[in-house]
Amino acid sequence: MRPQSLGELVGQEHILQAGSLLPRLIASNRFGSLLFYGPPGCGKTSLAEVIARETKSRFVRVNAVMSNVAELREILAAARRRTEAATDATAPAATILFIDELHRFNKSQQDLLLPDVEEGSVRLIGATTHNPGFYVNPPLLSRSHLFRLEPLAAGAVAGVLRRALTDVERGLGGRGHTAPDKVLADLAVLCDGDLRRALNALEVIALSLPEQAAIGEKELELFARERRIRYDADEDEHYDTISAFIKSCRGSDPDAAMYWLAKMLAGGEDPRFIARRLVILASEDVGLADPQALPLTVAAHHACDFIGLPEAELTLAHATLYIATAPKSNSATLALAAAHGVLKEAPVQAVPVPLRDKSGAASKQAGHGKGYLYSHDYPENISGQAYLEKPLALYTPKTAGWEAKIAERLARWRELRAKMTQGPK
């Protein structure tokens, strides 16, 4: 069911609609290296094959997992010989070298491509599910046009499934199966925008039935039981999902936070990783608005260590709901950033003499600690002493949760300091 032309490609309108850069590059046959970045089953390989067909180019496909330097050298040498043999305008176009899972190539393998890419003896099309900014060498990345492909919409996937079910030459049309639109639409949804996965699922379901049999809700339910969540460690799905989880907790949406938690657990995420993010959230986003958030999340982290899955899922759910429903304050985050900013931009202040350590004869002789006012000797334990040579305003309490009481307390202390003109009673 792979598309044979640009017109057969589904989805990716953001890069394939009329007038966009990529269709113009293909139509003019004036492109260098291309990088396609996106999740599995979104059409990266299909698009590369269509480009080769549209430009009448020789197409060489390499999988970075199984390839090696020797094979790569041989392919590049053959492409150079072919380019050198071309002497007139009717010569075939340059070789398109398609490298699937480009991120699997190490630095030296990627560097090996550079001379031929620059000379034009090969036009590289790389496909990767990883962020190219992290996994593709900067020299190669800078010589390539980068296009991000998105998961296919369920409607687009369902349309291809319908074609596959009726296409006699390239699909399952010869078996005579039928399926309601709703079943195909639900199957498309279950496959999370992965067209290859959807087609494979349709084929498995069809081959498990006699010819001419209808594919109904019962068959779909059997597939759904075996469904795996698309969630790959150290790939975009991992980072995108934990990002959604963190932002849902920060945004006080317990329903969304629980959904993303369940997705991570179903995908096999390490529960300790999730627990560490909850500990960070407790200080970064809940902070002094609820001081119990930090000890609770630290306890959840310890619990995950000694309980393990599946019971630790309940611990993570407990901590997630606590963080998502807690009042929020990032005052600690802001205060620390402000302090770092002052240290970076202004001279470092000396420790005032009354605050210095007076241990040891030399320190006492230098007068360290002289003039220190012991806070407990004063009303409400406020002496009025200055603890910086140049006063700073770094911490601004928020008004949510427990921190509202802190704001009131600090305001009271400011009044006391302003009135403080005498020593201890």
Rosetta blueprint (number, residue, H / E / L):
1 M L
2 R L
3 P L
4 Q L
5 S L
6 L H
7 G H
8 E H
9 L L
10 V L
11 G L
12 Q L
13 E H
14 H H
15 I H
16 L H
17 Q L
18 A L
19 G L
20 S L
21 L H
22 L H
23 P H
24 R H
25 L H
26 I H
27 A H
28 S H
29 N L
30 R L
31 F L
32 G L
33 S E
34 L E
35 L E
36 F E
37 Y E
38 G L
39 P L
40 P L
41 G L
42 C L
43 G L
44 K H
45 T H
46 S H
47 L H
48 A H
49 E H
50 V H
51 I H
52 A H
53 R H
54 E H
55 T L
56 K L
57 S L
58 R L
59 F E
60 V E
61 R E
62 V E
63 N E
64 A L
65 V L
66 M L
67 S L
68 N L
69 V H
70 A H
71 E H
72 L H
73 R H
74 E H
75 I H
76 L H
77 A H
78 A H
79 A H
80 R H
81 R H
82 R H
83 T H
84 E H
85 A H
86 A L
87 T L
88 D L
89 A L
90 T L
91 A L
92 P L
93 A L
94 A L
95 T E
96 I E
97 L E
98 F E
99 I E
100 D E
101 E L
102 L H
103 H H
104 R H
105 F L
106 N L
107 K H
108 S H
109 Q H
110 Q H
111 D H
112 L H
113 L H
114 L H
115 P H
116 D H
117 V H
118 E H
119 E H
120 G L
121 S L
122 V E
123 R E
124 L E
125 I E
126 G E
127 A E
128 T E
129 T L
130 H L
131 N L
132 P H
133 G H
134 F H
135 Y H
136 V L
137 N L
138 P H
139 P H
140 L H
141 L H
142 S H
143 R L
144 S E
145 H E
146 L E
147 F E
148 R E
149 L L
150 E L
151 P L
152 L L
153 A L
154 A H
155 G H
156 A H
157 V H
158 A H
159 G H
160 V H
161 L H
162 R H
163 R H
164 A H
165 L H
166 T H
167 D L
168 V L
169 E L
170 R L
171 G L
172 L L
173 G H
174 G H
175 R H
176 G L
177 H L
178 T E
179 A L
180 P L
181 D H
182 K H
183 V H
184 L H
185 A H
186 D H
187 L H
188 A H
189 V H
190 L H
191 C L
192 D L
193 G L
194 D L
195 L H
196 R H
197 R H
198 A H
199 L H
200 N H
201 A H
202 L H
203 E H
204 V H
205 I H
206 A H
207 L H
208 S L
209 L L
210 P L
211 E L
212 Q L
213 A L
214 A E
215 I L
216 G L
217 E H
218 K H
219 E H
220 L H
221 E H
222 L H
223 F H
224 A H
225 R H
226 E L
227 R L
228 R L
229 I L
230 R L
231 Y L
232 D L
233 A L
234 D L
235 E L
236 D H
237 E H
238 H H
239 Y H
240 D H
241 T H
242 I H
243 S H
244 A H
245 F H
246 I H
247 K H
248 S H
249 C H
250 R H
251 G L
252 S L
253 D L
254 P H
255 D H
256 A H
257 A H
258 M H
259 Y H
260 W H
261 L H
262 A H
263 K H
264 M H
265 L H
266 A H
267 G L
268 G L
269 E L
270 D L
271 P H
272 R H
273 F H
274 I H
275 A H
276 R H
277 R H
278 L H
279 V H
280 I H
281 L H
282 A H
283 S H
284 E H
285 D H
286 V H
287 G H
288 L H
289 A H
290 D L
291 P L
292 Q L
293 A H
294 L H
295 P H
296 L H
297 T H
298 V H
299 A H
300 A H
301 H H
302 H H
303 A H
304 C H
305 D H
306 F H
307 I H
308 G L
309 L L
310 P L
311 E L
312 A H
313 E H
314 L H
315 T H
316 L H
317 A H
318 H H
319 A H
320 T H
321 L H
322 Y H
323 I H
324 A H
325 T H
326 A L
327 P L
328 K L
329 S L
330 N L
331 S H
332 A H
333 T H
334 L H
335 A H
336 L H
337 A H
338 A H
339 A H
340 H H
341 G H
342 V H
343 L H
344 K H
345 E H
346 A L
347 P L
348 V L
349 Q L
350 A L
351 V L
352 P L
353 V H
354 P H
355 L H
356 R L
357 D L
358 K L
359 S L
360 G L
361 A H
362 A H
363 S H
364 K H
365 Q H
366 A L
367 G L
368 H L
369 G L
370 K L
371 G L
372 Y L
373 L L
374 Y L
375 S H
376 H H
377 D H
378 Y L
379 P H
380 E H
381 N H
382 I L
383 S L
384 G L
385 Q L
386 A L
387 Y L
388 L L
389 E L
390 K L
391 P L
392 L L
393 A L
394 L L
395 Y L
396 T L
397 P L
398 K L
399 T L
400 A L
401 G L
402 W L
403 E H
404 A H
405 K H
406 I H
407 A H
408 E H
409 R H
410 L H
411 A H
412 R H
413 W H
414 R H
415 E H
416 L H
417 R H
418 A H
419 K H
420 M L
421 T L
422 Q L
423 G L
424 P L
425 K L
